[in-house]
Amino acid sequence: FAVTRYERGVLDELQDAYFARDLISGDTVLSVFGRPAQPLASLPVTSPWSEVSIPELRGRQAIEPGDVLPLEVTITPQAARPLKLSVRLLAADGATVAQNDVIAEGRVRLGLLAPPDLAPGTYSLGAVLYDPATLETVATIEGEEMGVLAPITVVSPS
């Protein structure tokens, strides 16, 4: 975690960490980052859009409640317009339990903060591709709003 009030430069020390989210209260910001204890592994990935391809996804296949799921995603745009990718950890019923939005180009690093009370089980790593200027979503090849990228397992705390 990094707590800042006015000086965001403290975040320079976290360049090797995976940003998950900011929690803001007045003029104080709590930035949540994760640093994995072991190297990231290649995850099997499907690329459900024609506007971008995702040739590589690296992360952890299993996490515990309260962990930051670190992810490295290689995104190759196929369209000329700038797009964003809203990466989400999804429960079996499709409910979003964690979310982080990134620019859909190049190699991006991000984290998803799993809630501390998240039940063990199988979850999905999903994403919504959208135009940041209009917030209009880009449908998957199958015509869906949400694309599923990979399975993620949440295990009981050790």
Residue pairs with C-beta under 8 A, 6 or more apart in sequence:
1 30
1 31
1 32
1 33
2 10
2 11
2 14
2 30
2 31
2 33
3 28
3 29
3 30
3 31
4 10
4 11
4 28
4 29
4 31
5 27
5 28
5 29
6 27
8 29
11 31
14 31
14 33
16 35
17 33
17 34
17 35
17 111
18 33
18 34
18 35
18 36
18 68
18 70
18 71
18 109
18 110
18 111
19 31
19 32
19 33
19 100
19 109
19 110
19 111
20 32
20 33
20 34
20 68
20 98
20 100
20 110
20 111
20 112
20 113
21 31
21 32
21 100
21 113
22 29
22 30
22 31
22 32
23 29
23 30
23 31
23 32
24 30
32 68
32 111
32 113
33 68
33 111
34 67
34 68
34 69
34 70
34 111
34 113
35 70
36 60
36 70
38 60
40 58
40 59
40 60
40 70
40 71
40 72
41 58
41 59
41 60
41 61
42 56
42 57
42 58
43 57
43 58
43 59
43 61
43 125
43 150
44 57
44 150
45 54
45 56
45 57
45 149
45 150
46 147
46 148
46 149
46 150
47 53
47 54
47 55
47 147
47 149
48 140
48 141
48 142
48 144
48 147
48 148
48 149
49 129
49 138
49 140
49 141
49 147
50 78
50 141
51 77
51 78
51 79
51 83
51 129
51 138
52 75
52 76
52 77
52 78
52 79
52 83
52 85
52 104
52 129
53 75
53 76
53 78
54 73
54 74
54 75
54 76
54 149
55 74
55 76
56 72
56 73
56 74
57 71
57 72
57 73
57 74
57 125
57 149
57 150
58 71
58 72
58 73
59 69
59 70
59 71
59 72
59 125
59 150
59 152
60 69
60 70
61 150
61 151
61 152
61 153
62 152
62 153
62 154
62 155
63 69
63 114
63 152
63 153
63 154
63 155
64 114
64 154
64 155
64 156
64 157
64 158
65 114
65 115
65 116
65 117
65 118
65 119
65 120
65 154
65 157
66 114
66 115
66 116
66 118
66 157
67 113
67 114
68 111
68 112
68 113
68 114
69 89
69 98
69 111
69 112
69 113
69 114
69 152
70 109
70 110
70 111
71 87
71 109
71 110
71 111
71 112
71 125
72 107
72 108
72 109
73 85
73 87
73 102
73 107
73 108
73 110
74 106
74 107
75 85
75 104
75 105
75 106
75 107
75 108
76 105
77 83
77 104
77 105
81 131
82 103
82 104
82 105
82 131
82 132
82 133
83 103
83 104
83 105
83 129
83 130
83 131
83 132
83 138
84 101
84 102
84 103
84 104
84 129
84 130
84 131
84 132
85 101
85 102
85 103
85 104
85 108
85 127
85 128
85 129
85 130
86 99
86 100
86 101
86 127
86 128
86 129
86 130
87 99
87 100
87 101
87 102
87 110
87 112
87 125
87 126
87 127
87 149
88 96
88 97
88 98
88 99
88 112
88 125
88 126
88 127
88 128
88 146
89 96
89 97
89 98
89 99
89 112
89 114
89 123
89 124
89 125
89 126
89 152
90 96
90 97
90 123
90 124
90 125
90 126
90 146
90 148
91 97
91 121
91 123
92 121
92 122
92 123
94 146
97 114
97 115
97 118
97 123
98 112
98 113
98 114
98 115
99 112
100 110
100 111
100 112
102 108
102 110
104 129
114 154
118 154
119 154
120 154
120 155
120 156
121 153
121 154
122 151
122 152
122 153
122 154
123 151
123 152
123 153
123 154
124 148
124 149
124 150
124 151
124 152
125 148
125 149
125 150
125 151
125 152
126 146
126 147
126 148
126 149
127 146
127 147
127 149
128 137
128 145
128 146
128 147
129 137
129 138
129 140
129 147
130 136
130 137
130 138
131 138
137 145
139 145
140 146
140 147
